[in-house]
Amino acid sequence: MGARIQRLPQSLVLKIAAGEVIERPASAVKELVENALDAGASRIGIEIEEAGLQGIHVADNGLGMSREDVELCTERHATSKMRTPTDLFTISTMGFRGEALASIAAVSRLTVESRPAGGDEGTRLVVEGGVQRELLPVGRDVGTTIEIRGLFYNTPARRKFMRHRDTELRHVTQAVVALAAARPEVSFRLDQGGRQILDLPPGERGLRAAELLRLEAGRLLAVQREAEIGGARARVEGFLKPPGECGRARSRQYVVVRQRPIACRPLTTAVYNGYGSLLPHNGHPEFVLWLDLDPRHLDVNVHPTKREVRFSREPELRQLVQEAVRDALKVPEAQTYSYPSGEADEAAPAEETARVEGLAESHGGYVAETEPWDGTADQMRLTLLPAAPVPGAPVSADAVGRQNLGEARHSTKSWQIHDKYLLIPIRDGLLVVDQHVAHERVRFEEVQDALESEGGASQQLLVPLTVEVSPVEMEAFLQARDLFERLGFGVREFGPGSLLIDAIPPGLRHWGDGDLFHEILSDLIEELDVRPEVRDAVAASMACHTSIRAGERLSIPEMETLVRKLLNAREPFACPHGRPILIKIQLHELDRLFHRT
């Protein structure tokens, strides 16, 4: 009997490696830009065609490579950034595995041009599908230029899983922005088909944070704190948006560890905890944080794409970040109250908590957080935050709120301001309506009603749309397939990991080229985690993505229709996610502002 275990061909090994490291065009862009940063570049230009699927061109003014280095750079595990196994514990570069260029070269037509500082000429290397085709001298400036053509041309199964051009472009942009957050002293430019998408000049951290967070530098809150962790100093610096400026998306959250942008849920959670109850309901903090610590406490070798890292002193780092955020927000220090171990009855902690809550209220504050401290149940930490009054107040479903709605129904006037809010005059003041969340509530109830019916009308698509989905997204779809059908979608499975859409509900807003369905499906996964009823999860996701958006100009009939439907909704005071819809400004508040009282 012959051996059943066989060595894989080198070409197949390289393609497997490419599948681990290069998931999409954004992965290739990220790896090339990281190499440019490691080469000391101060200026990096990225040009892409068709979101990177047709072409990626990255040019830098870094150190450049000699002919010998160019010849080796596309070989697997060939790197200039490590020499011994112990180097794994003191990594200071972005890349270090020596897999990126080898993986890209295996699934594309790759051209590398480079000239080192002090060199008389450069070198041009062409590799196609992992096979070297050309190695020639070339005249060029100091630095490196890498061009990728036809990414995944020889792996059609992988290319089939690429999303629409706009989606892939968004991923590329996100990857470049994250690297720009890590290195504010470097200029970044990103172009797509001759159109400029990103142009970030070099500058100090505050200016880069202002660019990324879309807020003037003077309005950002500075973060700065140090602590000794594991016998070495750890430091966090950065900038936060004030609580009132925070939005509903998580897209502007940047954590940088030793100049490496990472996704780190524990540290991000620490930021949320730092904001505490100052964060608006359903709001998300927006921030850029740079964390510096002893490299021996950091393991960057836990993920093929270096997307995640592991900390040996994670609890101390979480505490450092949380306290730094609280410092920036001027939140009072947490107070610790101890309880006797073993001797106290079970009610003692609850009684003490109630006592502290009463104390907080008497001082015009409230308890924002209660949690075990120092890992024991015998000590509790209660964080006291001041209560800050805000102009206006959400209208609630009490008698006053119902009266306001009755008056608003008889109002003959409404105005739109800043293409996001509607103003409705009432007898003793003014109602301010957030048009997006108002329409979201209206749509939520409309979708709920449609799901209770036998089925909605459908509009056939002239060209059916194929949507690639992950296994998790496929499971979510299968769980809600009947509900999508009732809404008027015509969707069916179309091979592994694909759905075919041939019909949609008539008059669907923001349908575009079909990315809307994928957004609804992706959002449905989160909704299913927090809503026990699949029907409500589908309704909430559908309502969120098919509603009037902030920034949309409404005609007078559109305003009148929206206001009428909102005021007759079953629950007109909050959107399906809990955000207030109506804010009431009392007439006497306006009088006070104008010194009429």
C-alpha positions as CSV (number, residue, x, y, z in Angstrom):
1,M,0.0,0.0,0.0
2,G,1.5,3.3,-1.1
3,A,1.7,6.4,1.0
4,R,-1.5,8.5,1.2
5,I,0.2,11.6,2.5
6,Q,1.7,13.7,-0.4
7,R,3.6,16.9,-0.4
8,L,1.6,19.6,-2.1
9,P,3.0,21.4,-5.1
10,Q,4.7,24.7,-4.4
11,S,2.2,26.6,-6.6
12,L,-0.7,25.2,-4.5
13,V,1.1,26.0,-1.2
14,L,1.5,29.6,-2.3
15,K,-2.2,29.9,-3.2
16,I,-3.2,28.4,0.2
17,A,-0.9,30.9,1.9
18,A,-2.4,33.7,-0.2
19,G,-5.9,32.7,0.9
20,E,-4.8,33.2,4.5
21,V,-3.2,36.6,4.1
22,I,-4.9,38.2,1.1
23,E,-8.6,38.1,1.6
24,R,-9.6,40.9,-0.8
25,P,-8.0,43.9,-2.5
26,A,-7.9,45.8,0.8
27,S,-5.7,43.1,2.3
28,A,-3.1,43.6,-0.6
29,V,-3.2,47.4,-0.2
30,K,-2.7,47.0,3.6
31,E,0.3,44.8,3.2
32,L,2.0,47.0,0.5
33,V,1.5,50.2,2.6
34,E,2.8,48.5,5.7
35,N,6.0,47.5,3.8
36,A,6.3,51.1,2.6
37,L,6.1,52.3,6.2
38,D,8.7,49.8,7.4
39,A,11.0,51.2,4.6
40,G,10.8,54.6,6.2
41,A,8.6,56.3,3.7
42,S,7.3,59.8,4.4
43,R,5.0,59.9,1.4
44,I,2.8,57.0,0.1
45,G,0.6,57.2,-3.0
46,I,-2.0,54.5,-3.7
47,E,-3.9,54.2,-7.0
48,I,-6.5,51.6,-7.6
49,E,-8.6,50.5,-10.5
50,E,-12.1,48.9,-10.0
51,A,-11.6,48.9,-6.3
52,G,-8.3,47.1,-6.7
53,L,-9.7,44.1,-8.5
54,Q,-8.1,45.3,-11.8
55,G,-5.1,47.2,-10.5
56,I,-3.3,48.4,-7.4
57,H,-0.3,50.8,-7.6
58,V,1.6,51.7,-4.4
59,A,4.6,54.1,-4.7
60,D,6.7,55.3,-1.8
61,N,9.9,57.3,-1.2
62,G,11.4,54.9,1.3
63,L,14.8,53.3,1.5
64,G,14.4,51.2,-1.6
65,M,15.9,47.7,-2.3
66,S,19.0,46.4,-4.0
67,R,18.9,44.0,-6.9
68,E,19.5,41.1,-4.5
69,D,16.7,42.2,-2.2
70,V,14.3,42.6,-5.1
71,E,15.0,39.1,-6.3
72,L,14.3,37.7,-2.9
73,C,11.3,39.8,-1.8
74,T,8.7,37.6,-3.4
75,E,10.0,34.3,-1.9
76,R,8.0,33.0,1.0
77,H,9.3,33.7,4.5
78,A,12.1,35.9,3.1
79,T,12.2,39.0,5.3
80,S,14.6,41.7,6.4
81,K,12.8,42.2,9.7
82,M,13.7,39.1,11.8
83,R,16.9,37.2,12.4
84,T,16.4,35.0,15.4
85,P,13.4,33.4,17.2
86,T,13.6,35.8,20.0
87,D,12.9,38.7,17.6
88,L,9.2,37.5,17.8
89,F,9.0,39.1,21.2
90,T,10.4,42.5,20.3
91,I,8.8,43.2,16.9
92,S,8.9,46.9,16.0
93,T,7.9,46.7,12.3
94,M,4.5,46.4,10.7
95,G,5.4,43.3,8.7
96,F,7.7,40.5,9.7
97,R,6.5,37.1,8.4
98,G,7.8,37.5,4.8
99,E,4.5,36.2,3.4
100,A,2.8,39.3,1.9
101,L,4.6,39.7,-1.4
102,A,4.9,36.0,-1.9
103,S,1.1,35.6,-1.4
104,I,0.2,38.5,-3.6
105,A,2.6,37.3,-6.4
106,A,1.0,33.8,-6.3
107,V,-2.5,35.2,-7.2
108,S,-1.7,38.1,-9.5
109,R,0.6,39.7,-12.0
110,L,3.1,41.5,-9.8
111,T,5.7,44.1,-10.8
112,V,8.2,45.5,-8.3
113,E,10.5,48.4,-9.1
114,S,12.9,49.7,-6.6
115,R,16.1,51.7,-6.2
116,P,18.0,52.0,-2.9
117,A,19.5,55.3,-1.6
118,G,23.0,55.5,-3.0
119,G,22.3,53.1,-5.8
120,D,23.1,54.1,-9.4
121,E,20.1,52.3,-10.9
122,G,17.0,50.5,-9.9
123,T,15.7,46.9,-10.5
124,R,12.5,45.7,-12.1
125,L,11.0,42.4,-11.2
126,V,7.9,40.8,-12.9
127,V,6.2,37.8,-11.3
128,E,3.1,36.1,-12.7
129,G,1.2,33.5,-10.7
130,G,4.2,33.0,-8.5
131,V,6.6,32.4,-11.4
132,Q,9.4,35.0,-12.0
133,R,9.2,36.3,-15.6
134,E,11.6,39.2,-15.7
135,L,14.5,40.8,-13.7
136,L,16.0,43.8,-15.3
137,P,17.8,47.1,-14.4
138,V,15.7,50.2,-14.6
139,G,16.2,53.9,-14.2
140,R,14.0,55.4,-11.5
141,D,14.0,57.6,-8.3
142,V,14.9,56.2,-4.8
143,G,12.0,54.3,-3.3
144,T,9.8,51.4,-4.3
145,T,6.8,51.1,-6.6
146,I,4.7,47.9,-6.7
147,E,1.9,47.2,-9.2
148,I,-0.6,44.4,-9.0
149,R,-2.7,43.5,-12.0
150,G,-5.5,41.0,-12.1
151,L,-5.7,40.1,-8.5
152,F,-7.0,36.5,-8.1
153,Y,-6.9,36.1,-11.9
154,N,-5.8,32.4,-11.4
155,T,-8.1,31.7,-8.5
156,P,-11.6,32.3,-10.0
157,A,-13.3,30.8,-7.0
158,R,-11.8,33.4,-4.7
159,R,-12.5,36.2,-7.2
160,K,-16.2,35.2,-7.2
161,F,-16.4,36.0,-3.5
162,M,-15.4,39.7,-4.0
163,R,-18.2,42.1,-3.3
164,H,-19.5,45.0,-5.4
165,R,-16.9,47.6,-6.4
166,D,-18.3,50.2,-4.0
167,T,-18.0,47.7,-1.1
168,E,-14.5,46.7,-1.9
169,L,-13.6,50.3,-2.3
170,R,-14.9,51.0,1.1
171,H,-12.7,48.3,2.6
172,V,-9.6,49.7,0.8
173,T,-10.4,53.1,2.1
174,Q,-10.9,51.8,5.7
175,A,-7.5,50.0,5.5
176,V,-5.7,53.1,4.4
177,V,-7.4,55.3,6.9
178,A,-6.4,53.0,9.8
179,L,-2.8,53.1,8.7
180,A,-3.0,56.8,8.4
181,A,-4.2,57.0,12.0
182,A,-1.2,55.0,13.1
183,R,1.3,57.2,11.3
184,P,0.3,60.9,11.3
185,E,3.8,62.0,10.2
186,V,3.4,60.3,6.9
187,S,1.3,61.7,4.0
188,F,-1.2,59.4,2.4
189,R,-3.0,59.8,-0.9
190,L,-5.6,57.3,-2.3
191,D,-7.0,57.6,-5.9
192,Q,-9.6,55.5,-7.7
193,G,-9.6,55.7,-11.4
194,G,-8.2,59.2,-11.4
195,R,-10.6,60.4,-8.7
196,Q,-9.0,61.5,-5.4
197,I,-10.6,59.7,-2.4
198,L,-8.1,60.5,0.3
199,D,-5.4,63.1,0.7
200,L,-3.9,63.4,4.2
201,P,-0.9,65.7,4.6
202,P,1.7,64.9,7.2
203,G,1.2,66.5,10.6
204,E,1.1,66.1,14.3
205,R,-1.3,63.7,16.0
206,G,-3.9,66.3,16.8
207,L,-4.3,67.4,13.2
208,R,-4.5,63.8,11.9
209,A,-7.1,63.0,14.6
210,A,-9.1,66.1,13.6
211,E,-9.0,64.9,9.9
212,L,-10.2,61.4,10.8
213,L,-12.8,62.4,13.3
214,R,-14.2,65.2,11.2
215,L,-14.1,67.8,13.9
216,E,-11.9,70.8,14.5
217,A,-8.8,70.0,16.6
218,G,-9.7,72.6,19.2
219,R,-13.0,70.8,19.9
220,L,-11.4,67.4,20.5
221,L,-10.7,66.2,24.0
222,A,-7.0,65.3,24.6
223,V,-6.2,62.0,26.3
224,Q,-2.9,61.4,28.1
225,R,-2.0,59.1,30.9
226,E,0.9,56.9,32.0
227,A,1.2,53.9,34.4
228,E,3.7,51.3,35.3
229,I,2.7,47.9,34.0
230,G,4.8,44.8,34.5
231,G,7.8,46.8,35.5
232,A,7.8,49.1,32.5
233,R,6.0,52.3,31.6
234,A,2.9,52.2,29.5
235,R,1.4,55.4,27.9
236,V,-1.8,56.2,26.2
237,E,-2.4,59.4,24.2
238,G,-5.1,60.4,21.8
239,F,-8.2,62.5,21.2
240,L,-11.9,62.0,21.8
241,K,-15.0,63.6,20.5
242,P,-17.1,65.2,23.3
243,P,-20.2,63.0,24.2
244,G,-22.6,65.4,22.5
245,E,-20.6,65.0,19.2
246,C,-20.7,61.1,19.2
247,G,-22.6,59.4,16.4
248,R,-24.4,56.1,15.9
249,A,-21.6,54.4,13.9
250,R,-18.5,52.6,15.1
251,S,-16.5,53.5,12.0
252,R,-14.5,56.3,13.6
253,Q,-12.8,54.3,16.3
254,Y,-9.0,53.9,15.9
255,V,-6.7,52.0,18.3
256,V,-3.0,52.1,17.5
257,V,-0.5,50.0,19.5
258,R,3.2,50.7,18.9
259,Q,2.3,52.3,15.5
260,R,0.2,49.3,14.5
261,P,-3.6,49.8,14.0
262,I,-5.5,47.0,15.6
263,A,-9.0,45.8,16.3
264,C,-9.1,45.2,20.1
265,R,-12.5,44.8,21.7
266,P,-11.2,44.9,25.3
267,L,-9.5,48.3,24.8
268,T,-12.5,49.6,22.9
269,T,-14.8,48.5,25.7
270,A,-12.6,50.3,28.1
271,V,-13.3,53.5,26.1
272,Y,-17.0,52.9,26.3
273,N,-16.7,52.4,30.1
274,G,-14.7,55.6,30.3
275,Y,-17.6,57.5,28.8
276,G,-20.1,55.8,31.1
277,S,-23.5,57.3,31.1
278,L,-22.3,60.5,29.4
279,L,-22.6,58.6,26.1
280,P,-25.9,59.3,24.3
281,H,-28.3,56.4,24.1
282,N,-27.3,54.2,21.1
283,G,-24.3,56.5,20.6
284,H,-20.8,55.3,20.0
285,P,-17.6,57.1,21.0
286,E,-15.3,58.4,18.2
287,F,-11.6,58.5,19.0
288,V,-8.0,58.0,18.0
289,L,-5.8,56.4,20.7
290,W,-2.1,55.6,20.5
291,L,-0.8,53.1,23.1
292,D,2.8,52.6,23.7
293,L,4.1,49.7,25.9
294,D,6.9,47.3,26.4
295,P,6.9,45.0,23.3
296,R,7.4,42.0,25.6
297,H,3.9,42.5,26.8
298,L,2.5,42.4,23.2
299,D,2.1,39.4,20.9
300,V,1.4,40.4,17.3
301,N,1.9,36.9,16.0
302,V,-1.6,35.5,16.7
303,H,-3.3,36.2,13.4
304,P,-2.1,35.7,9.8
305,T,-3.1,39.2,8.7
306,K,-1.9,40.8,12.0
307,R,-5.4,42.1,12.5
308,E,-5.4,41.1,16.2
309,V,-2.9,41.2,19.0
310,R,-2.7,39.7,22.4
311,F,-1.6,41.5,25.6
312,S,0.0,39.8,28.6
313,R,-1.3,42.6,30.9
314,E,-4.7,43.2,29.5
315,P,-6.6,44.1,32.7
316,E,-4.0,46.8,33.6
317,L,-4.1,48.2,30.0
318,R,-7.9,48.3,30.1
319,Q,-7.8,50.2,33.4
320,L,-5.2,52.6,32.0
321,V,-7.4,53.4,28.9
322,Q,-10.6,53.7,30.9
323,E,-9.0,56.1,33.4
324,A,-7.4,58.2,30.6
325,V,-10.8,58.6,29.0
326,R,-12.4,59.6,32.2
327,D,-9.6,62.2,32.8
328,A,-10.3,63.7,29.4
329,L,-14.0,63.9,30.0
330,K,-13.5,65.4,33.5
331,V,-15.3,62.5,35.1
332,P,-14.8,62.2,38.8
333,E,-12.5,59.5,40.1
334,A,-14.2,56.2,40.9
335,Q,-14.9,55.7,44.6
336,T,-14.4,52.3,46.2
337,Y,-16.5,51.1,49.1
338,S,-15.3,48.0,51.0
339,Y,-17.5,45.4,52.7
340,P,-16.4,43.0,55.4
341,S,-15.5,39.6,54.1
342,G,-17.6,36.7,55.3
343,E,-19.2,38.5,58.2
344,A,-21.6,40.9,56.4
345,D,-25.0,39.6,55.4
346,E,-26.0,39.5,51.8
347,A,-28.0,42.7,51.9
348,A,-25.1,44.8,53.0
349,P,-23.7,45.6,49.5
350,A,-27.1,46.4,48.2
351,E,-27.8,48.7,51.2
352,E,-24.5,50.5,50.7
353,T,-25.2,50.9,47.0
354,A,-28.5,52.5,47.8
355,R,-26.8,54.8,50.4
356,V,-24.3,55.9,47.8
357,E,-27.0,56.4,45.2
358,G,-28.8,58.7,47.6
359,L,-25.6,60.5,48.3
360,A,-25.0,61.0,44.6
361,E,-28.5,62.3,44.1
362,S,-28.1,64.8,47.0
363,H,-25.1,66.2,45.2
364,G,-26.8,66.5,41.8
365,G,-25.2,63.3,40.3
366,Y,-26.0,59.7,39.7
367,V,-24.3,56.3,39.9
368,A,-23.0,55.4,36.4
369,E,-21.3,52.1,37.1
370,T,-21.2,49.4,39.8
371,E,-18.8,46.6,39.4
372,P,-16.6,44.2,41.4
373,W,-13.3,45.7,42.3
374,D,-9.9,43.9,42.7
375,G,-11.6,40.7,41.6
376,T,-13.6,40.2,44.8
377,A,-17.3,40.4,45.5
378,D,-16.5,42.0,48.9
379,Q,-15.5,45.3,47.4
380,M,-17.6,47.3,45.0
381,R,-16.6,50.3,42.9
382,L,-19.4,52.8,42.2
383,T,-18.6,55.5,39.7
384,L,-20.4,58.8,40.4
385,L,-21.0,61.1,37.5
386,P,-22.5,64.7,37.6
387,A,-26.0,65.3,36.2
388,A,-25.7,67.9,33.5
389,P,-29.0,69.5,32.3
390,V,-29.4,69.9,28.5
391,P,-31.7,72.4,26.7
392,G,-34.9,70.7,25.7
393,A,-36.1,67.3,26.7
394,P,-37.3,64.2,24.9
395,V,-41.1,64.0,24.8
396,S,-42.2,60.9,26.6
397,A,-45.5,59.0,26.6
398,D,-47.0,60.7,29.6
399,A,-50.0,62.9,29.7
400,V,-48.0,66.0,28.6
401,G,-46.5,64.1,25.7
402,R,-49.9,62.9,24.5
403,Q,-51.2,66.5,24.7
404,N,-48.2,67.7,22.7
405,L,-49.1,65.2,20.0
406,G,-52.7,66.3,19.9
407,E,-51.6,69.9,19.4
408,A,-49.1,69.0,16.8
409,R,-51.7,67.1,14.8
410,H,-53.6,70.3,14.5
411,S,-50.6,72.4,13.5
412,T,-50.7,73.6,9.9
413,K,-47.0,74.4,9.7
414,S,-43.7,72.5,9.8
415,W,-40.2,73.4,8.6
416,Q,-37.1,71.4,7.8
417,I,-33.7,72.7,9.0
418,H,-30.2,71.4,8.0
419,D,-31.9,68.7,6.0
420,K,-32.2,66.6,9.1
421,Y,-34.7,68.1,11.6
422,L,-38.4,69.1,11.3
423,L,-39.8,71.9,13.5
424,I,-43.5,71.8,14.6
425,P,-44.9,74.7,16.6
426,I,-47.2,73.9,19.6
427,R,-49.0,76.2,22.1
428,D,-46.2,76.3,24.7
429,G,-43.1,75.8,22.7
430,L,-41.7,73.8,19.8
431,L,-41.3,70.1,18.8
432,V,-38.1,69.2,17.1
433,V,-38.3,65.9,15.1
434,D,-35.3,63.9,13.9
435,Q,-36.5,63.0,10.4
436,H,-34.4,59.8,10.2
437,V,-35.5,58.2,13.5
438,A,-39.0,59.4,12.9
439,H,-39.2,57.6,9.5
440,E,-37.5,54.7,11.1
441,R,-40.3,54.3,13.6
442,V,-42.9,54.7,10.9
443,R,-41.2,52.1,8.7
444,F,-40.7,49.8,11.6
445,E,-44.5,49.7,12.2
446,E,-45.2,49.5,8.5
447,V,-42.9,46.5,8.2
448,Q,-44.4,44.8,11.3
449,D,-47.8,45.2,9.7
450,A,-46.6,43.8,6.4
451,L,-45.1,40.8,8.1
452,E,-48.5,40.1,9.7
453,S,-50.2,40.0,6.3
454,E,-50.1,37.1,3.8
455,G,-47.5,38.8,1.6
456,G,-46.6,42.0,0.0
457,A,-46.3,43.0,-3.7
458,S,-43.1,42.4,-5.6
459,Q,-41.2,44.2,-8.4
460,Q,-39.3,41.9,-10.7
461,L,-35.7,42.9,-11.4
462,L,-34.7,43.0,-15.1
463,V,-31.4,41.5,-14.2
464,P,-31.3,39.2,-11.1
465,L,-28.6,40.1,-8.5
466,T,-26.2,37.7,-7.0
467,V,-25.1,38.4,-3.4
468,E,-22.2,36.6,-1.8
469,V,-22.8,35.9,1.9
470,S,-20.8,34.5,4.8
471,P,-21.9,31.3,6.6
472,V,-23.3,33.5,9.4
473,E,-25.2,35.7,7.0
474,M,-26.6,32.6,5.2
475,E,-27.8,31.2,8.5
476,A,-29.5,34.6,9.3
477,F,-31.2,34.6,5.9
478,L,-32.4,31.0,6.3
479,Q,-33.8,31.9,9.7
480,A,-35.8,34.8,8.2
481,R,-36.4,33.6,4.7
482,D,-40.2,33.5,5.0
483,L,-40.3,37.0,6.4
484,F,-38.2,38.4,3.5
485,E,-40.7,36.7,1.1
486,R,-43.7,38.4,2.9
487,L,-42.0,41.8,2.4
488,G,-41.8,41.2,-1.3
489,F,-38.3,40.0,-1.8
490,G,-37.6,37.2,-4.2
491,V,-34.5,35.5,-2.8
492,R,-33.2,32.0,-3.1
493,E,-30.0,30.1,-2.5
494,F,-27.7,30.1,-5.5
495,G,-24.8,27.7,-4.7
496,P,-22.6,27.7,-1.7
497,G,-22.3,31.1,-0.1
498,S,-24.5,32.9,-2.7
499,L,-28.1,34.3,-2.8
500,L,-30.0,35.2,-6.0
501,I,-32.4,38.2,-5.8
502,D,-34.9,38.5,-8.6
503,A,-37.6,40.6,-7.0
504,I,-37.8,43.4,-4.4
505,P,-40.6,45.4,-2.7
506,P,-41.9,48.2,-4.9
507,G,-40.6,51.7,-4.1
508,L,-37.7,50.5,-2.0
509,R,-35.6,53.4,-0.9
510,H,-31.8,53.4,-1.4
511,W,-31.8,50.1,-3.3
512,G,-29.1,51.3,-5.7
513,D,-27.2,48.3,-7.1
514,G,-28.3,45.9,-4.4
515,D,-25.8,46.6,-1.6
516,L,-28.8,47.5,0.5
517,F,-29.9,43.9,0.8
518,H,-26.5,42.9,2.1
519,E,-26.6,45.8,4.6
520,I,-30.0,44.6,5.8
521,L,-28.8,41.1,6.1
522,S,-25.6,42.1,8.0
523,D,-27.5,44.3,10.3
524,L,-30.0,41.5,10.9
525,I,-27.3,39.5,12.6
526,E,-26.8,42.1,15.3
527,E,-30.6,42.6,15.6
528,L,-31.1,38.9,16.2
529,D,-28.6,39.1,19.1
530,V,-30.8,41.6,21.0
531,R,-34.3,40.9,19.8
532,P,-36.0,37.6,20.8
533,E,-38.5,37.8,17.9
534,V,-37.2,37.3,14.4
535,R,-40.1,39.3,13.1
536,D,-39.0,42.4,15.1
537,A,-35.3,41.9,14.2
538,V,-36.2,41.9,10.4
539,A,-38.5,44.9,10.9
540,A,-35.8,46.9,12.8
541,S,-33.1,46.1,10.2
542,M,-35.4,46.8,7.3
543,A,-36.6,50.1,8.8
544,C,-33.1,51.3,9.6
545,H,-31.8,50.9,6.1
546,T,-34.9,52.0,4.1
547,S,-35.7,55.2,6.0
548,I,-35.2,58.9,5.1
549,R,-31.7,59.8,6.0
550,A,-30.2,62.8,7.7
551,G,-29.1,65.2,4.9
552,E,-32.1,64.4,2.6
553,R,-34.0,67.4,1.5
554,L,-37.8,66.9,1.8
555,S,-40.5,68.5,-0.1
556,I,-43.5,70.0,1.7
557,P,-45.8,67.1,0.9
558,E,-43.0,64.7,2.1
559,M,-42.7,66.6,5.4
560,E,-46.5,66.6,5.9
561,T,-46.8,62.9,5.1
562,L,-43.9,62.0,7.5
563,V,-45.3,64.1,10.3
564,R,-48.8,62.8,9.9
565,K,-47.6,59.1,9.9
566,L,-45.4,59.7,12.9
567,L,-48.1,61.4,15.0
568,N,-50.5,58.5,14.3
569,A,-47.9,55.8,15.0
570,R,-48.4,53.4,17.8
571,E,-45.2,54.5,19.6
572,P,-44.1,57.9,18.2
573,F,-41.7,58.8,21.0
574,A,-38.7,56.5,20.3
575,C,-37.2,54.7,17.3
576,P,-36.9,50.9,17.4
577,H,-33.4,51.3,18.8
578,G,-34.5,53.5,21.6
579,R,-33.4,56.9,20.3
580,P,-35.7,59.8,21.0
581,I,-37.7,61.1,18.1
582,L,-39.2,64.3,19.5
583,I,-37.5,67.0,21.5
584,K,-39.7,69.6,23.1
585,I,-38.3,73.2,23.7
586,Q,-40.4,75.0,26.1
587,L,-41.5,78.5,25.2
588,H,-40.3,79.8,28.6
589,E,-36.8,78.4,27.7
590,L,-36.8,80.5,24.5
591,D,-37.9,83.5,26.5
592,R,-35.2,83.0,29.0
593,L,-32.5,82.7,26.3
594,F,-33.7,86.1,24.9
595,H,-33.9,87.6,28.4
596,R,-37.7,88.1,28.1
597,T,-38.2,86.8,31.7
